[in-house]
Amino acid sequence: MQNENETYDVLQALYDTVIERRDNPQEKSYTCYLLDTGLDKILKKVGEECAETIIAAKNDSDTSPRRTTATATLSARSATCCITSWC
């Protein structure tokens, strides 16, 4: 399981990536696509990622590192979408 510093580092890296894409758009970047499409599309994606994270967490009765990593990855994806919506 990740400690608080590792979680912060992941979220900081995601935030930095979103800001980088916003300030220096890259062709075929999904983050750029979301930023260009607008808030409604971003919020829809946030909702999808949140639902996936909730389901993964509910099903995460196995404490294997692989399963925990999968749940953490989904949480990171949700965080990325949330960060994107605030930029």
N, C-alpha and C positions, 0 to 999 in steps of 0.2 A: 504494500500500500504506500502511496506517496505521502511524504510529510508536507507540512504547510509551505516550506520553502520551495520544494519541487513544484507544488501546485502553483505557487505564485510565479515561478520561473516560466512555466508553461503558459500561463495566462498572459504574462508580460510579453513573451515571444509572439503569441497570437495577436495581441494588441498591436505590437510593433509591425507585424506583417500587414494587418488591416490598414494601419496608418500609411505604411509604405505604398500599398496598392492604391489608396485614395490619392496620395500625393504624386505618385508616379505610376499611372495605370499601365497594366501589362495586358497585351493581347491574350485572349482566351483565359483570363483569370476569372474564376467564379465570383470572387469577392468584388472585382470591378463590375461584373455583370449585375450583382445585387445592388451595388451603389448606384449604377446607372439606371436601373429599373425603378427604383424608388422604395419608399417606406412600406407600402402595402406588401410588396413582394418579399422584402426583408423580414417583415413581421410574420408572414406566412411561413417562411423558412424557419424562423425562430420557433414557432409553434410546432412544426414538424420535428425539429431536433429535440425540443423539450419532451415531446411525447415519446420519442425513441429512447431518450435517457431515462425517463420514468419507468418504462417497460423493462429496460435492461437492468435497472436497479432492483426492480421488483423480482426479476428472475435470477438475480445474482445471489442465490443461496449457496452456490459452490464458491469457496474462497480461494480457488486456484488463481495464481498470478495472471494467467491468460484471461480468465473471465474478468478479474478486477481491472486489468488493462483495457479490455474492451469497453467496460462501463466508463472508465476514466476518459477514453477516447471520445465516446459519445458526449460526455460532459464537456470536453474541450471543444467539440464541434458546436455544441449549443452556445458555449461562451463566445466562440468566434462570431456566430450569427448575432448574438446580443451586442457584442462590441461593434460589429458592422452597423447595426441599426442606430448606434449612438454617434457615429462619426459624421 
